[in-house]
Amino acid sequence: MSIPTLTPSLLHGAAGKPTLVLGPSLGTGSLALWGPAVPYLKEHYQLVAWDLPGHDASAPSTEDFSMAELASGVINMLQALETDGVVPAGTPLFYAGVSIGGAIALQLANDFPGVFAGLSVICSAAKIGSPEGWAERAELVAKAGTPVVVAGSAERWFAPGFIEANPVVSTDLLHNLQDADRFSYAHACAALAGYDLRESLAGMNDPILAIAGAHDSVCPPTDAQFIAEHAPNAQAATVYTAAHLAPAEDPAATAALLLEFFASVSQEKTA
């Protein structure tokens, strides 16, 4: 087990503005997932996204990692960006992640409280699936490669009719999955197999917004509501047009929820 090295992508630079860190879903690259939402977010934040090991910009992992180690990788990435002056020290940090990237929002709130002024858990949960299911998928993908899960992911990722109406966005995301490193994908599955923060929610005091997709069969709205009911400063919202990849499926609605929540958090801190 080791802390993975994560490669960031500057989706939008904005000197003097707070930085919003954007996290990926398993099988996707940050640009394909968050690119559609950039036009709605860039006037308010500098946008820095990270990729999972073996996905898009990040190098493959060579051994298993835990969700806690993945969260530490995000912190290490941010510290490097601060050293390089990309993220000015002392400016507010916000975080929003999807699926495994959303689970990392909770891991960050648990392991690194206070680092982020506010965090959003999108299409995710305090526990996702079962350890047995993740172990089976890890073994399958490690042997057969990520193309073996493309058809199933296409069914789970998108709301009915989205692929037909948005062929470029959906194709880009599915190509991300097909091109992902099989062993890195399996390592991420192993991390999710050991992930369960349900009992830890009560101790998370950071402001948290859990956003669900109404059509999400992987992490349904009840998972977002569970977070809102058990973390002291959490709330839940729903994107009614989305399934599991809300920023790509309905970027306007997802961005509007993020902007409203992060603005309210900022106002509370200055009040």
Secondary structure, 3 states (H helix, E strand, C coil): CCCCCCCEEEEECCCCCCEEEEECCCCCCHHHHHHHHHHHHCCCCEEEEECCCCCCCCCCCCCCCCHHHHHHHHHHHHHHHHHCCCCCCCCCEEEEEECHHHHHHHHHHHHCCCCCCEEEEECCCCCCCCHHHHHHHHHHHHHHCHHHHHHHHHHHHCCCCHHHHCHHHHHHHHHHHHHCCHHHHHHHHHHHHCCCCHHHHHHCCCCEEEEEECCCCCCCHHHHHHHHHHCCCEEEEEECCCCCCHHHHCHHHHHHHHHHHHHHHHHHHHC
